[in-house]
Amino acid sequence: MAENFVRHRQPWKSEEVAKLKTLAAKGMGLKAIAKALTRSEESVQDRAKTDGIKIAKLR
């Protein structure tokens, strides 16, 4: 069920990082944040780790 992301390897904009921080602070899960940012889960996870942002682990 792999999705094709047109934005593959595109640099992150400051607005996207701000939105990532906001969504993570609201307690959203990785999958929901990735969908909201139209980025892959791996990309979101890597950026969150780089910026020290904690993403809720939803089961």
C-alpha atoms as a printed R data frame, in Angstrom:
   type eleno elety resid chain resno      x      y      z
1  ATOM     1    CA   MET     A     1  0.000  0.000  0.000
2  ATOM     2    CA   ALA     A     2  2.842  2.361 -0.816
3  ATOM     3    CA   GLU     A     3  1.801  5.840 -1.849
4  ATOM     4    CA   ASN     A     4  3.694  7.899 -4.380
5  ATOM     5    CA   PHE     A     5  4.844 11.146 -2.884
6  ATOM     6    CA   VAL     A     6  5.448 13.848 -5.456
7  ATOM     7    CA   ARG     A     7  7.422 15.774 -2.845
8  ATOM     8    CA   HIS     A     8 10.109 13.117 -2.499
9  ATOM     9    CA   ARG     A     9 13.331 14.637 -1.132
10 ATOM    10    CA   GLN     A    10 11.904 18.179 -1.113
11 ATOM    11    CA   PRO     A    11 13.388 20.478  1.543
12 ATOM    12    CA   TRP     A    12 11.243 21.381  4.538
13 ATOM    13    CA   LYS     A    13  9.846 24.915  4.678
14 ATOM    14    CA   SER     A    14  9.691 26.787  7.975
15 ATOM    15    CA   GLU     A    15  5.865 26.770  7.800
16 ATOM    16    CA   GLU     A    16  5.866 22.978  7.527
17 ATOM    17    CA   VAL     A    17  8.152 22.603 10.529
18 ATOM    18    CA   ALA     A    18  5.899 24.949 12.513
19 ATOM    19    CA   LYS     A    19  2.842 22.890 11.506
20 ATOM    20    CA   LEU     A    20  4.681 19.698 12.493
21 ATOM    21    CA   LYS     A    21  5.380 21.160 15.942
22 ATOM    22    CA   THR     A    22  1.769 22.288 16.338
23 ATOM    23    CA   LEU     A    23  0.267 18.955 15.300
24 ATOM    24    CA   ALA     A    24  2.673 16.989 17.489
25 ATOM    25    CA   ALA     A    25  1.849 19.255 20.451
26 ATOM    26    CA   LYS     A    26 -1.857 18.464 19.920
27 ATOM    27    CA   GLY     A    27 -1.048 14.772 20.336
28 ATOM    28    CA   MET     A    28 -1.651 13.644 16.761
29 ATOM    29    CA   GLY     A    29 -0.104 10.392 15.597
30 ATOM    30    CA   LEU     A    30  2.595  9.977 12.973
31 ATOM    31    CA   LYS     A    31  0.242  8.766 10.240
32 ATOM    32    CA   ALA     A    32 -2.159 11.709 10.692
33 ATOM    33    CA   ILE     A    33  0.671 14.247 10.736
34 ATOM    34    CA   ALA     A    34  2.226 12.758  7.609
35 ATOM    35    CA   LYS     A    35 -1.103 12.939  5.804
36 ATOM    36    CA   ALA     A    36 -1.684 16.548  6.915
37 ATOM    37    CA   LEU     A    37  1.754 17.572  5.664
38 ATOM    38    CA   THR     A    38  1.553 15.406  2.514
39 ATOM    39    CA   ARG     A    39  4.858 13.796  3.418
40 ATOM    40    CA   SER     A    40  5.846 10.217  4.106
41 ATOM    41    CA   GLU     A    41  5.784  8.897  7.662
42 ATOM    42    CA   GLU     A    42  9.536  8.300  7.432
43 ATOM    43    CA   SER     A    43 10.176 11.890  6.380
44 ATOM    44    CA   VAL     A    44  8.059 13.274  9.220
45 ATOM    45    CA   GLN     A    45  9.706 10.944 11.720
46 ATOM    46    CA   ASP     A    46 13.202 11.928 10.579
47 ATOM    47    CA   ARG     A    47 12.422 15.647 10.749
48 ATOM    48    CA   ALA     A    48 10.830 15.309 14.183
49 ATOM    49    CA   LYS     A    49 13.902 13.480 15.442
50 ATOM    50    CA   THR     A    50 16.209 16.145 13.956
51 ATOM    51    CA   ASP     A    51 14.248 18.948 15.641
52 ATOM    52    CA   GLY     A    52 13.705 17.081 18.911
53 ATOM    53    CA   ILE     A    53  9.919 16.937 18.481
54 ATOM    54    CA   LYS     A    54  8.059 14.156 20.289
55 ATOM    55    CA   ILE     A    55  5.254 12.490 18.330
56 ATOM    56    CA   ALA     A    56  2.559 10.579 20.204
57 ATOM    57    CA   LYS     A    57  2.648  6.833 19.766
58 ATOM    58    CA   LEU     A    58 -0.924  5.811 19.013
59 ATOM    59    CA   ARG     A    59 -1.977  2.175 19.013
